[in-house]
Amino acid sequence: MAQTMSHTKALTQYQWLAFVVGVIYLTVGVAGFFITGAEGVAERGASQKLFGLAINQLHDVVHLSTGFLGVIMWSGASRARAFGWSIVAVYSTIFLSGLTAVKGPEGGPVNIDVAGSWLHILTVVAGLLIALWPDGDRSHPDRPA
């Protein structure tokens, strides 16, 4: 009878960071829908805020998508890296569009304010950490990487 060997690799710091980012964005996306309700998908206005940040349903969908991807991609090292690069690309774009969107209602469909733009930059930094964090030496599990 053949004996199977289980090779379990220790999860890296960037994989855990991808998981944490995913859970945070899933939570924010779900919480956002409790505030934005079922109407006004791309509505802009100061009345829809979560933790002091402007949101709308479109924003909530982006948060849910980000969270979902983080939660499903964190367990594999290459998938976690791909998630990191994905959020760098998406949230850099959202940040840049937010620079014009904060100037008025014609700026875009996603309800973005200045505080939200700063949060998007922090998300880009988290994405860069996930994408570029060194692997370290995982050949000795008892030795810190």
C-alpha positions in Angstrom: 0.0 0.0 0.0 1.5 3.3 -1.0 1.9 5.9 1.6 1.2 9.5 0.6 3.3 12.3 1.9 1.7 15.6 2.8 3.9 18.5 1.9 2.4 21.5 3.7 4.1 24.8 3.0 4.0 27.6 5.6 1.9 30.5 4.5 3.9 33.7 3.9 3.3 37.1 5.4 2.0 38.4 2.1 -0.5 35.6 1.8 -1.9 36.5 5.3 -1.9 40.2 4.2 -4.0 39.3 1.1 -6.4 37.4 3.4 -6.7 40.3 5.8 -7.2 42.8 3.0 -9.9 40.5 1.5 -11.8 40.1 4.8 -11.7 43.8 5.5 -13.0 44.7 2.0 -15.7 42.0 2.2 -16.8 43.4 5.6 -16.9 46.9 4.3 -18.8 45.9 1.2 -21.5 44.1 3.1 -21.7 46.9 5.7 -22.0 49.5 2.9 -25.1 47.9 1.5 -26.8 48.3 4.8 -26.2 52.1 4.5 -26.8 52.6 0.7 -30.0 50.5 0.5 -31.5 49.3 -2.7 -31.8 52.5 -4.7 -29.4 54.9 -6.4 -26.7 52.6 -7.7 -24.3 55.4 -8.7 -25.8 58.1 -6.5 -23.3 60.7 -5.2 -23.8 62.6 -2.0 -22.6 63.3 1.5 -25.4 61.4 3.2 -24.0 57.9 2.4 -21.0 57.4 4.6 -19.3 54.4 6.2 -16.7 55.2 8.8 -16.8 58.8 7.5 -16.0 57.7 3.9 -18.4 58.4 1.1 -19.9 55.3 -0.5 -22.7 54.2 -2.9 -23.8 50.8 -4.2 -21.3 50.8 -7.1 -18.5 51.5 -4.5 -19.9 48.6 -2.4 -19.7 46.2 -5.4 -16.1 47.2 -5.9 -15.4 46.5 -2.2 -17.2 43.1 -2.3 -15.3 42.1 -5.5 -12.0 43.1 -3.9 -12.8 41.2 -0.7 -14.0 38.1 -2.6 -10.9 38.0 -4.7 -8.6 38.4 -1.6 -10.4 35.6 0.2 -10.2 33.1 -2.7 -6.7 34.0 -3.8 -4.8 34.2 -0.5 -4.0 30.5 0.0 -1.6 30.2 -3.0 1.6 32.2 -3.1 1.3 33.0 -6.8 -2.4 33.7 -6.5 -1.8 36.1 -3.6 0.8 37.9 -5.7 -1.7 38.2 -8.6 -4.2 39.6 -6.1 -1.7 42.2 -5.0 -1.0 43.3 -8.5 -4.8 43.4 -9.2 -5.5 45.7 -6.4 -2.5 47.9 -7.3 -4.0 48.3 -10.8 -7.6 48.8 -9.8 -7.1 51.0 -6.8 -4.5 53.2 -8.6 -7.1 53.8 -11.3 -9.8 54.5 -8.7 -7.4 56.9 -6.9 -6.6 58.8 -10.1 -10.3 59.0 -11.1 -11.1 60.1 -7.5 -8.8 63.1 -7.9 -11.3 64.5 -10.4 -14.4 63.0 -8.8 -14.0 64.9 -5.6 -14.4 68.2 -7.5 -18.1 67.7 -8.3 -20.9 65.4 -9.1 -19.9 65.2 -12.8 -16.6 63.6 -11.7 -17.8 60.0 -11.9 -20.3 57.4 -10.8 -18.4 56.2 -7.7 -19.0 58.3 -4.7 -15.4 59.2 -3.7 -14.3 61.9 -1.3 -10.8 63.1 -0.3 -10.6 60.7 2.7 -11.6 57.8 0.4 -8.8 58.7 -2.0 -6.2 58.5 0.8 -7.6 55.1 1.7 -7.3 54.0 -1.9 -3.6 54.9 -1.8 -3.2 52.8 1.4 -4.8 49.9 -0.5 -2.3 50.4 -3.4 0.5 50.2 -0.8 -1.0 47.0 0.7 -1.2 45.6 -2.9 2.5 46.5 -3.5 3.4 44.7 -0.2 1.5 41.6 -1.2 3.0 41.6 -4.7 6.6 42.4 -3.8 7.1 41.0 -0.3 10.2 38.7 -0.3 9.5 35.0 0.0 12.3 34.5 2.5 13.8 31.0 3.2 10.9 28.6 3.8 13.1 25.5 3.6 13.5 25.6 7.4 10.1 26.1 9.0 11.5 26.5 12.5 13.7 29.4 11.4 12.1 32.8 10.9 12.1 34.0 7.3 
